[in-house]
Amino acid sequence: MTSNFNSHLIIIPTYNEIDNIPNFVSEISKFNVSVLFVDDNSPDGTGELISEISKSNIQLNLLKRPSKQGLGSAYRDGFSWGIEKGYEFFIEMDADFSHSFVDLKKIIEVSSNFDLIIGSRYIEGGGSQGWDFKRKLLSSTANTTSRIFLRSKVKDMTSGFRCYSKKSLNEIKYQETDSDGYSFQIEMTLRCVEKNLSIKEVPIIFNERRVGKSKMSNKIIVEALIFLINNGIKRWLNLKII
């Protein structure tokens, strides 16, 4: 079954991504999708640039927020915006070229067949490029720990390249999540598992960002650990998580 690309909204949180925006827009414009940039008042003028480009590109939309409020918060606002506008599929993607457009096409093509599509680095054919040993160890450890603690069969629970159907977002009550970073992706995945929704992992190659600084921080890592401990205990005791 081939998806109607017009029903897809790509949600891209941005904060100081001005150097990536022109090239990203050039590439994403080759796809028949809508794009929503959720900008947290970037000091480098990212929001202003997107606003200017969107005047001549009907694919682009901008949701500008007053301050930096976190990744999970950006996606929750983006989901709500898209559902109100009537979109059927919601793709999480980064603007820094860490997610490839070849993989985007693969995700879109199968999106209508599953409730959640995860671009996975940890299944056959997937992987990462440009990471040092420390970053690879952190990511693989986070996913292995997540699978064990949460008793999940999903290989890449922290992937930020994924697609949700509107049905799945409504069923998991995404608006009630309250985490960010790694833990936001884990929490959303877990909610889909708890609701017995259909989940498909497709292999992707994650590339280190071309320019700019990584948004990874110790705060994000600590938040993920706390989430895993709290919810892992509930899973092992067979208690209701959500």
ZIVENTA-V668437 format. One record per residue. PSI is psi in whole degrees, 0 to 359 (* if undefined). Layout:
psi = <PSI,PSI>
This chain:
psi = <126,133,152,109,336,340,1,134,123,122,125,103,137,144,110,58,24,328,338,337,311,312,322,314,320,319,316,336,348,349,146,69,165,152,133,113,128,102,130,53,53,128,336,2,18,312,319,320,315,317,320,315,323,342,334,11,105,349,333,140,152,126,104,127,155,339,171,116,0,156,310,317,319,317,321,316,322,318,313,318,313,320,319,327,352,15,155,334,141,115,127,130,152,154,2,13,16,336,128,154,337,316,327,316,319,318,315,320,334,3,328,353,352,159,325,127,127,125,108,132,350,27,170,128,348,169,193,153,140,359,146,173,320,316,319,319,317,314,313,321,318,318,320,315,319,315,319,310,319,4,53,148,353,130,324,84,342,2,135,12,101,169,129,143,158,322,314,319,319,321,324,358,59,329,346,357,154,18,170,176,217,313,332,313,321,315,317,318,315,321,322,320,315,330,5,37,157,128,132,127,130,141,136,160,116,129,139,141,147,310,163,178,146,145,0,138,165,326,317,319,315,319,319,319,316,317,315,317,310,313,334,318,318,319,316,334,5,39,155,131,320,*>
